[in-house]
Amino acid sequence: SIYFGYVDNIILAALFSFHFTILDIFNSFHHRL
């Protein structure tokens, strides 16, 4: 990308963390039903 590699890694890490957090919330909600 146009950013430095380490910046891309931070962005990707943040996106994956957010993605897995959403999955955890969804799974927790699903198990409550």
C-alpha positions as CSV (number, residue, x, y, z in Angstrom):
1,S,0.0,0.0,0.0
2,I,1.0,3.6,0.0
3,Y,1.7,3.4,3.8
4,F,4.8,2.0,5.4
5,G,4.7,-1.8,6.0
6,Y,4.5,-1.5,9.8
7,V,1.5,0.9,9.5
8,D,-0.2,-1.7,7.3
9,N,0.5,-4.3,9.9
10,I,-1.1,-2.2,12.6
11,I,-4.1,-1.5,10.5
12,L,-4.5,-5.2,9.6
13,A,-4.1,-6.2,13.3
14,A,-6.7,-3.7,14.3
15,L,-9.1,-4.9,11.6
16,F,-8.6,-8.6,12.6
17,S,-9.0,-7.7,16.3
18,F,-12.3,-5.9,15.5
19,H,-13.5,-8.7,13.3
20,F,-12.8,-11.4,15.9
21,T,-14.4,-9.2,18.6
22,I,-17.6,-9.0,16.5
23,L,-17.5,-12.8,16.1
24,D,-17.1,-13.3,19.8
25,I,-20.0,-10.9,20.5
26,F,-22.1,-12.7,17.9
27,N,-21.3,-16.1,19.2
28,S,-22.0,-15.0,22.8
29,F,-25.4,-13.6,21.7
30,H,-26.1,-16.7,19.6
31,H,-25.4,-19.1,22.6
32,R,-27.8,-17.1,24.7
33,L,-30.8,-17.8,22.4
